[in-house]
Amino acid sequence: MTRAWVLHPDIRSDRDRRDADMALEEAVALAAALPDLEIVGSAVVPLRDPHPGHLFGTGKIEELREQIHDAEVELVLVDGPVSPVQQRNLEKEWKVKLLDRTGLILEIFSDRAATREGVLQVEMAALSYQRTRLVRAWTHLERQRGGLGFVGGPGETQIEADRRAIDEQLVRLRRQLERVVKTRDLHRKARAKVPFPIVALVGYTNAGKSTLFNRLTGAEVMAKDMLFATLDPTMRAVKLPTGIDVILSDTVGFISDLPTELVAAFRATLEEVLAADIIVHVRDISHPNTEEQAADVAAILDSLGVDEEVPLVELWNKTDRLAPDVHEGVLQRAAREENIFAVSALTGEGLDTMLEAITERLQGETLEEELRLAFDDGKRRSWLFKKGLVQGEAQDEDGFVLQVRWSAKDRAQFETL
């Protein structure tokens, strides 16, 4: 186990800064998501302005050095951006390894990635991050490589060679990822032929999406009280208690200040959300920062370009964690809103009402109609029965006469067969 210390710089000049204690709590939870770390201490460090070379002032560096030394810390995690120069100087001052928020999240993603696509995306994000860390921190980076000077001057410095090697590796990974994404696209097109709507679960990390997914599907997706327990999207065909078949998608959790390298790298993973017929935003209503978390999720959905016409339902999850008086207030508030449902994925409270509402939104207004199909039109007849749309059937000399109850969307799908 590596002994780690978590620091959250509370920068006073940052107008958009979050509540420092809650931010530190989230940072500690992030660190705890790595199995090989033992968190031996944490602290909020108030800062008027970050020092360009060391992040912290001289006095604070000395004070923290003593605490880090006394606790026998091997790794310091700084919850925020740390420049390559700041990282090098702090590591030299404290004689420990240092990771910033981006580095920590990359480590977690690397530990969690399970599918080929997830692994490739993590590698690409890590290389993009590593490329920004190539500063002249060590003497070997200033060394000149061979070369006769005919091309590009007197030769190539080691740092340029390292950058070029990273760029070449990124190109290779990008090609591999394109092949994987094409395969995923084929799978998505195959699913589109299955007449089931897609329900995408989104939300802040640790909001309870995987617990809900497991409850509805009976699957065994990793569901722990831990940040980023799910990384790769998981999809299952499931028949809801209301009788309709859907494809349920559990996506990677969102988080505030998600590193830009990861936003770009995980866009393909989040594209499952773009294919959804309905989006279910799962919120941890018991969390003190639930409103800020919801705003972060809304911002990421907006950046993905989610169609505004796709219905969105909010689930206020983890009602089982609320005090009785707060619990009652949350139920009353949710009852007044058309697209909000107070639930507990753990106990099942409120799920039936939520599922009925989702079914209603997916099916829309239904109509009863009579259809005539020829005897040799078995494919379309089978589709209607598979969808559960047939209310009755008879035969005459020309073929089948079916009574169907369906929505406009069902009819449009039927006409493409």
Buried (B, 14 or more C-beta within 10 A) or exposed (E): EEBBBBBBBBBEEEEEBBBBEBBBBBBBBBBBBBEEBEBBBBEBBEBEEBBEEBBBBEEBBEBBBEBBEEEEBBBBBBBBBBBBBBBBBBBEBBEBBBBBBBBBBBBBBBBBBEBBBBBBBBBBBBBBBBBEEBEBBEEEBEEEEEEEEEEEEEBBBBBBBBBEEBEEBBEEBEEBBEEBBEEBEEEBEEBEEEBBBBBBBBBBBBBBBBBBBBBBBEBEBBBEEBBBBBBBBBBBEBEBEBEBBBBBBBBBBBBBBBBEBBBEBBBBBBBBBBBBBBBBBBBBBBBEBBEBBBEBBBEBBEEBEBEEEBBBBBBBBBBBBBEEEEBEEBBEEBEEEEEBBBBBBBEEBBBEBBBBBBBEBBBEEBEEEEBEBEEEBEEBBEBBEEBEBBEEBEEEEEBBBBBBBBBEBBBEBBEEE
